[in-house]
């Protein structure tokens, strides 16, 4: 049961009421103040102070100050007048309860209105912020578009200027070429005139010196013939294309039949094996060559990409599993990755294939093939 505080004091003016309520140990954290137009309450356990005001007040402008074990209220009146008493007199409990309920409903409605007004203000602020952001983005977009347009105009002008320079250069070349042709024609014309003059002088000389004999006339004719020798041909270049060859040796030093047979067998083996490998459907023809895959694996090995190199060697082995060098290269990759068992396994396979090849091939033939292979 809270203790009702009755030893309070109050003063008034025509526009305000001042109430001083002593509460022992009161603090801002513990005190609960509730104020409406006609009702004022302070709840600070175990104390309770409430008063049913004589006339309505402006609760929004009224203030409460808590400190020094006292709560001081400054209540502003709605109508300027002097009150006879602070609280209403002659009211029963039922009337008090109605005033309390009405005050609570008013406070709730006011709080609801405040929340709605706050929500509306927040929405307006968001809308305003969104509009401002949209304007800023629109300005930025417009600025970017203007920059793009300016760059496009600048690039177009530069391109037009370059085209104009190219056109002028072409015109200058054409003029120079025409001048050169004109000078050449002029020189040829002068040469023709000189030659014609020589011919005329030669004819007159032959008539004057016909008595000197046949030999003298032949000598002059030979000299005239030498003067009529045409100019040498202009310099040119001749392109020669050679037949492409797979083997590095020259055609005169190689055994064409054996090489063609080997290439044919390799192509047949690749075609037979390519039909069963779905990974080769999307590859180019050059990528289906085991030699090309071996070279690619070697490049990947040089860049220390050992896993990719193993994949290249795997596909090459699936295309042709009779090349021992593929197994040796893959063994080197496994050795770099510390896969010792796989390295030993690939090395053993390479050894078995080399041993089988040495049995099948005659030593002299093998020696010749190695010489051709390495271009010795």
Protein Blocks (a to p, Z undefined) as FASTA:
>chain_A
ZZddfbbcddddfkbccdddddehiafklpccdddfkbccddddfbdcddddfbdcdfkl
pccddeehiacdddddfbdcddfbfbdghiafklmmmmmmmmmmmmmmmmmmmmmmmmmm
mmmmmmmmmmmmmmmmmmmmmmmmmmmmmmmmmmmmmmmmmmmmmmmmmmmmmmmmmmmm
mmmmmmmmmmmmmmmmmmmmmmmmmmmmmmnojklmmmmmmmmmmmmpccdddddddddd
ddddfblbdfklpcfklmmmmmmmmmmmmmmmmmmmmklmmpcfklmpmklmmmmmmmmm
mnopaklmmmmmmmmmmmomcbfklmmmmmmmmmmnopaklmmmmmmmmmmmmmmmmmmp
cfklmmmmmmmmnoZZ
